[in-house]
Amino acid sequence: MTTENKYIFGPVPSRRLGLSLGVDIVPLKICSFDCIYCQLGRTTRKTIKRVEYVQAEKVLKELEASLKDSPIPDYITFSGSGEPTLNSKIGKIISEIKKISSVPVAVLTNASRFIHNVRDDLYKADLVLPSLDAVSQDIFEKINRPHERLRIEHIIANLKIFCKYFQGKTWLEVMLVKGINDSREELTKMAELLKEISLDKIQLNTVTRPPSEPDALALSQAELESIKNILGDKAEIIGGFESAQGGRLGRTGVYSRNIEDSIITLLKRRPCTMSDMSSSLGIHRNELTKYLGEMERAGKVESFLHATQMYFQVLV
């Protein structure tokens, strides 16, 4: 358990990246979107302003220590509590990581601010995983609830430019929510658009963890398969942890039974929110989401909504 780290978490098993050491450079829920499916809850500060929310030197100090103490990850991954590209020093941090580690750098981003200086920062990464959940402005607003100045056509135009010049890999994620962005009309528009963007993969996802809005519902496997066919040969459905890196989770033992036992012990006392558990156990929220997702799938815990807050309770 990384109980003392504020900015580095894991390594954690990732469905897309194998063993991932997380880098969190934006405070909780500072984001340009307020997505209805977000497992971290509602955005508390919706912004498109780039500032040094977290000091680069502090992040790098923690990262260097974590790399010495942790199993070698498959990726060092910028993700976490908000939109990482809102941190104006992300480019500097990536450059410095390259000096201290040979582990490839990945960035998970909502792609909302791929303006020229952000693109320059991200060109330094090895893998960028942008998301694009809609191509129509009305559906974009329903599912991502963006900052008022954001327009989907501008986001798409900037994404095209980034993908044209980026020398690394680009895996685009499409998060699908039942009845929101899964219509054949919207998906056909998306399929035509994605033909114009240089992508290595198109990765389809749906709601698998408790979302910020309870009516953000998952699609079935059959529905995902149908959509995969619409989006073409580069499309794939994101699998479970057991499929990541050919079963790497089982080989590394990175999934700690001690952490799972600690979660169960706490929940046996009373139902808790994610914030409750993070504070009590000293575990980063993003690491908790991985464990709780696995535990829900295994039938060990369940989530429920009470007074607009998502709670978890034990079932074992």
N, C-alpha and C positions, 0 to 999 in steps of 0.2 A: 504493500500500500504506500502511495506517495502522499503521506499525510502532511508534509511540510511545504510541498510545492504549491504555488499559486498560479503558475502559468504553464506548467508542463504536467501532463497526465498520461498514465499508462506505463509501458505499452499495453494497448487493449486490442482484442481481436476485432477486426473490421471486415464487414462482408465484402468490401471491394478491395481493400488494401492489405489483407493478411494481418501482420503484426504491426500496429501503428503507434508511434510515440506522438501524442498530441501536443500541439502548441496553441495556447489560447491567449490572444493579444488584444482582445476587446472585452470590456466588462460585460457582465451578464445582461443580455437582451438589449444591447445597443445594436441596432440593425436598420437597414434601409427598407426591410420588409417586415410584415407581421403575419407570417404564413399561418393559415388555419390549421395546418397539420404539424406545426412545430412541437417537438416533444419537450422543449424547455419552457413552454408557456408563452404568454402574450409579450410582445415587445413593449418595453417600458420607456424607451427613448428611440423614436423613429427619426433617423437623420441620414443625410448624405454627406455630412461634413467629415473630412479626413483630418484627424489630429493624432498625436502620439498618445493614445489612450493608455498604453502600457510602455514603460521605458525599455528600449531595446537591450540595454546593458543588463537589466534585471532578468529579462527573458533568457538571454544567452548564458548568463551565469548558471541559472537553474538547468538549462538544457545540457550544458557541458557536464554538470554533476550527474544528471540523469543518465546520460550516455555511458558514464563509467559504471553505474550501479545496475543498469537494466540489461535484459537480453537484447541482442542486436536486432533492431526493428527492420521491417521491410521498407518502411517509409517514415520520415519525420513529416508530420501532417499538420498544417495550419487548419484548424477548425474551431470548435469550442463554443463560446457563449454568445457570440454575435457574428456580424459579418467581418471577416479578418481584413479585407482590403480597406476598411475604414481606418485602420491604423496606418498613419502616414509613413511609418518606418518599416513596413513589411519588406520592402526591397532591400534595405540595409540588413535586416535580420537574416534574410535568405542568403545574401552575399557572405555574411559572417559565418553562417552555418556551413557553407561550402568550404570554409577555411579550416574547420575543426572536425568535419565528418565527411565520410564518403557515402553515407546513407542518402538515397535520393529524397528530394523534397517534393511534397505534394501540397496543393492548396485546394481546399473545398470552398467554393464561393457561389453566391447567388448571381454573379455576373452583372449586378445592377450598375456598377460604376467602372466599366471597362474603358474609361476615358484614357487619353494618351499616357499620363503619368502612371496610372495603375497598370496599364499594359506593359510599360517599361519595367515596372517592379516584377510583374509576374513572368516576364520572359526569362528571368533568372531561375525559375523553378524547373523541375524535371517533369512533373505531371500536374496538370490543372484540371479540376473537376468542377466545371460550372454547372449550374442548373438552369433549366428553361421549362417552365410548367405550362406555358400558354403562349400563343402567338397573336391572340386577339386582345385588345385593351380591356374589354369588359370582363373577360374571363381571367385575365391577369389580375385585375383589381379584386375579383372575388376570391381567388385562391391565395395570392401573395400579399394582398392589402398593402401596396407599396407606398413609399413616400409620395406626396402629392405631385412632386415635380418629375417623377419618373414616367416614361412612356415606353411601351414595349418595343415599338419600332426603333427607337434609339438604342435600346439594349441589344437588340438583334444586330443592328448595323455595327456596333462596336465589337460584338462577339465575332462577327465575320472577319473584321480586321485583325483581331487578336489571333484567331485560328489560322489566318493566312500566313502570318509571319512567325508564329511560335515554333521553336525548334524541338520542343519536347512533345509529350503525348497529351491529348485532350480527350477526356471521357465526359460526355454530356449526360447529366442525370435529368430524367423527367419524372417528377413525383405525381402520381395519378390519384385523384380523389373521386370517389363515386358520385356521379351526378353533377360534377363541377367542370372538369376538363377532359372528360372521357368520351365526348360525343364524336361520332364519325366525322362530322363536318370540321371540328377543330383539329382532330388528329390528321385528317387528310391535308389540311393547310400546313400543319407542322411537318408532315412528311415531305411535302414539296419544298418547304423552306430549308429543311435540314440537308437536302441535296446540294444546296448552295454553300454549305459550311464545311470546311475541312476538319472532320472529326475522326478520331480513331475508334471510338465506341459511342453508342447511344444506350444508356443504361436505364431500364425501366424499374421504377420503385413504386410502392404504395404504402399506405399507413400501416406500420407494424408496431409502433409504440404509442402510448396514450398521447393524443394530440391536444393542442391548446383549445380546440373547439370540438365538443363531443360529437357533432354531426359530420365531422370529417371522417368518412368511412372508407374502408379498404375495398379494392377490387379483388375478385377471385382469381385464382391461377388461370382459369380458362379465359377470363376477360383479358388478363395480361398477355396471354399467348396470342389472342386475336389482335391486340394492339401491336405486339411485336411484329406481326406479319405486315401490318399497315406501314410501320416505320422503316422497314427494309432490312437489308443484310447486316448492317452494322448494329442493329438493335439486339439487346439481350436483357433478360430479366435478372435483376440482382437476387442472388440466392441467399441462403442462411449462412451463419458463421461456419457451419460444418463443411461448406463447400469452398470457403476462402482458402486460396493457396493449397488446394488439394488436401485439406484436412490439417493444415498447419496448427490450428487451435489445439487439436488433440496431441500433436507431437511436442509442442512447446510447453504445454501445461500452463499457459499464461492465464487461463481462466482460473482464478484463485478460489478454492473452496473456502478459505478463511474469510474472504470478503463476502461470499454468499452466506456463510454461516452467521457473520456479523449482521447482515441485512435481516436475515430471518429472526435472529434473537431480538433485534430492535423492534421489528414489526409484530412479534408475539406480544409485546407489551401494549402496543396501541398502533392504529393506522397512522402513517406518516406521509407528508408530502416529500417531494424530491429535495426541497430546501432543508427540511427537518433532517433527513438522512445524511445529506452532505455535511451539515454542521455537526451532527452527532458522531459520525463515523470518520470525518476528516477525509472524505473521498470526493474528488472533483465530480461535478454534476454530469459531465460527459462520460466519465467512466461508469457512473451509476446507471446511466441509460443503457449501456451495453449489458450490464448484469441484470437489470430489471427486465429488459427485453427477453433475454434468455430464460429468466425465471418465469416470466409469464407464459412463454411458449411451452415450458416444462410443467405448467400447472402448479407452480409453487407459490406464486403470488398473483393477485389480481388488482386492477386499478378501478377506481370509481370516482365520480365527480360529486363534490359536496361544497355548496356555497361558492361556486366558481373556481374552487381549488381541486386539483387532481391529487387523490390520496392512493396509497398502496396498502394492502393488507395481506397477511400471510394465509396460505391455504394448506400448509403442511403441518 
